[in-house]
Amino acid sequence: MATNEAVDQHTLPPNPEKATLEGRNKYLGFWFFLGGETVLFASLFGTYLGLRNSTAGGPGGADLFHLDLVFIMTMILLTSSLTSVFAIINMRRNNYKGLLMWMWATVLLGLTFLGFEVYEFYEYYHQGLGFTTSAFASSFYTLVGTHGAHVTFGVLWIITLLVRYRKTGLTLTNAPKFYTAVLYWHFIDVVWVFIFTVVYLLGIGG
Amino acid sequence: MSNAKAQPKSVLWDWLTTVDHKKIGIMYMVAGLFFFALGGLEAILMRIQLMFPEFSFLGYQTYNEVLTMHGTTMIFLAAMPLLFGFMNFIVPLQIGARDVAFPFLNSLGFWLFLFGGLLLNVSWFTGGAPDAAWTAYVPLSSDSPGHGVDYYVLGLQVSGAGTLIGGINFLVTIINMRAPGMSMMRMPLFTWSTFVTSMLILFAFPALTIGLLLLMLDRIFGGAFFDVAAGGNVVIWQHLFWIFGHPEVYILILPAFGMFSEIIATFAKKRLFGYSAMVFATLIIGFLGFMVWAHHMFTVGMGPVANAIFAVATMAIAVPTGIKIFNWLLTLWGGRIKFTVANLFALAFIPSFTMGGVTGVMLATSAANYQFHDTYFVVAHFHYVIIGGVVFGIFAGMFYWWPKMFGYRLDETLGKIFFWLFLIGFHLTFFVQHFLGLMGMPRRVASFLDGQGLNEMNLISTIGAFMMGVAFIILVITLIVSRKNTDNVDDPWDGRTLEWATPSPVPEYNFAQTPLVRELDALWHEKYEGDGKMKAAEPLDDIHMPNGSILPIFISLGLTVASFGLIYSTHVITVIGLLITFGAMFVRSIKEDHGYHIPVSEIKRGKGER
C-alpha cells in the first residue's frame, strides 16, 4: 500500500486518480454521490416549477431578473469549469504547479460568482422579494441558494486541498482528491446551466 | 510509514472509534433491537387504547404522538438499521472482501443514524413528540403546535444522511471489492438485494431530504412552500414524501427477500431455483418501485389518467414478486427441508407475505381505493407485508447469522416457542383489521364508537398484539440464555456462501487470504467439488487495515447540536453545532491516515487457533 509516497515523473501512472483501489473507490463512490445530488436538485427544480407562478401578489421573476447579470454569472461559472479542466490536464502531465495554479483560478472564479449571487439576492430583497414573501420567493431562494451553498462548499473544499497539499507534490493519495473535487465542480456548473434555463430564461421569457 | 501496529485500546473506546464493518454491523443490530422494542411498546399502547370502544387510556394528543413515533421508529430506527446490521456484517464476507470501500464513512453513517434516532426520541421529554403521523402530511405537520414536528424533521434529516452514506458505501463495496472470480452473476442473493436496495436508497433519500428541508424552512424560517395563502401547495409534500416513501418499502423488503433466498436454499439443501430470474426480478422490482409513488395519492385528485397509469404500474410489481415466490417454492420442492427457526420464519413468510401482496393489488385498483383509503384495510395490508416480509426476514436472519455475528447459536426450542407465538399473534392482530377497514373503521383515529360491530375484532386485535409482545420478550430471553451454545458456530447450517468459510468470531481482517471463487454458492462448490476449503487467490502477506476514528461521533454530535439550535431557533447554537461538524470534517481531511498492517506472524497465529 504505497499510497502516500510521492510519485516521480517516471513512475506516475497515466490515470493517477484511479491507480489505487482507494482512488477507484473514491472515484466510483463520488459518481454515486452525484447521482443522489441529481435527485436532490431534481426535487428542488420540481418544487420550483410547481410554485414559480405563485407570487401571491409579490414580485415575480419577470419583474426582477436581469439577463445581463445572470449571463455574466453563467460565463464566470462556465469558465471556472474550463480552468478546472486545465488543472486536470496538468495533473495528467504531472505538472503539479500547473495543477495548483489552475485550481486557484477556479477558486477565484467561484468566489466571484458567489459575490455576484450575494449582490443578486441583496437586490431582490430590496425590491420586495423576501424569503417569506410568497411560495415563489421561498422556492426561488431555496433552489438558487442550495446551489450557492454547493458552490461555497466546493470553494472551501478546494481551498482545503490546495493548502493541505501545497508542498507535497502529486501523489496517489491526493490525485483522486483533486479529481473528485473537479467532478463536483463540473456538477455544480451543470446544475447552474439548468438554473439559468429553468429559472432565469423561463422567468423572463416564459 | 504505516507499519505501526494498532494501539491497544479500552473496550469502550474501541467500540466508539471502530471502523470495522463487523462491529458496526453489531452496533446497528443492538441499536435496531432497542428501537424495535420501543416501537413495539408504542404499538401495544395504541392497541390498549383501541381495546374497547371509547376507551380512555391514552389522551388523543398522546395517541397521535405514539402513533407517529411508532411508524417513524419502526421504519427508520428499527427495520432499516436491523437490515443495515446484516448488510454490514454479511455482505463483505459474502463477496470475499477484507473490508468495505469506505470504513470511515461507514462508521459515520452509523453514528448519524443513532444520533438522529436519539434526537427524535428526546422529543418525548421536551414537551411532546411529533404528532402528524410518520407521513407528516402538511398542513397537519406545518401547523402542528409545539416542537414535536421540528424534532421529526431534524431527527430524520440527520438519520437519513447516515442511511445515504451507508447506501453509497455498499454500492462501491459490491462493485469494487469482490474477490477474484466473484462475478456479478455469482453473487449471493442477499448481496444482490443489498446492491439494489442501495441503489434505491441513493435515489430515494434525497427526495426526503428536500421534503424535510422544505418543511423545516416553512416551520422554522417562515417559508411559504405549503402555505396556501402565500401561494404554497400542500400536494408537493405528498409527492416528495412518496417519491421517497414508496421506494422505501422496497428498501425494506428487498434485503428480506435476499435473506429468504439464502435461508431457503441452505435449509432445503438445494441450489436456489432460478438464480438469474431472481436477480432480474430484484432489479425489476427496484425499478418499478420508483414508478408507482402516486398510488399513495389516488384520492388527492390527480385525475383518472394519472390514477390509471399508477394503478397499472403498481399491479405490474406483482409479476416479478410472483416470480420470486414461485422460485422459493420450487427451491423447496424436492429439497431435504430442515425446520430450523430461521427456516420456519422463511416458510411462514411465503403465505403471509402473499396475503399482503394480494391486498396490495386490491389497493392498487384506484376505483376501489376510494373505498379502502385511510381505513384499517390499509393498516392490515402494510403490516402484512412489513411484518410478514421484513420482520420475519429480520428474525430469520437473526437465527441464521447469529452464530457468525455473535459466536453462539440461538436456542432452537425457545426459538420455536417464540416463532409460533409471534406468528399466531401477528395473524390475530392484523387479519381482523382487514374486516375492520372494510366496515369503515378509519385509521389514525384514537377511538371508535360502541355499537358499530367493531368491538370484538378490536379486542382480538389487541390480544394478538400482546402475544407478539410476549413473543418478543421470549426472543430477548433466548438471546441471553443461548450464550453457552458456542460449539459448532463456524458453519452450523452447512452453509453455501462465503461467510461460512470464515471462523466465528470472524477475525478483523475477515479472510487471511482472499478466497478464489469458482462457482455460484462458492463454499458449497468447494465442499462438493473441491476439498471443502476455499482456494486462496493470493499468497499469505501482511494485511493493511484502516485506523479507527472518533471523528464520526463528533460530526454526528455537531449536527445534533445544530438541530437543537434550529428547533429552538437559537442560531448561536446552530452555528456552534455546524462548526463542530465542519471542524471535524476539516480535521479528517487534513490528517493523513494510512492505517496499519497486521503482520503475517499474527495472521498465522489467528489461523492456528481455529
Interface residues (C-beta under 8 A of the other chain):
Chain A: M1 T3 N4 E5 L21 R24 N25 L28 G29 F32 F33 G35 G36 E37 V39 L40 S43 L44 G46 T47 G50 L51 S54 T55 A56 F131 T132 T133 S134 A135 F136 A137 S138 S139 T142 T160 L161 R164 T173
Chain B: M1 S2 A101 F102 L164 I168 N169 L171 V172 I175 N176 M177 L202 F203 A204 F205 P206 A207 T209 I210 G211 L213 L214 L217 D218 F221 G222 G223 A224 F225 D227 A229 A230 G231 G232 N233 I236 H239 L240 I243 H544 F586 S589 I590 E592 H594 G595 H597
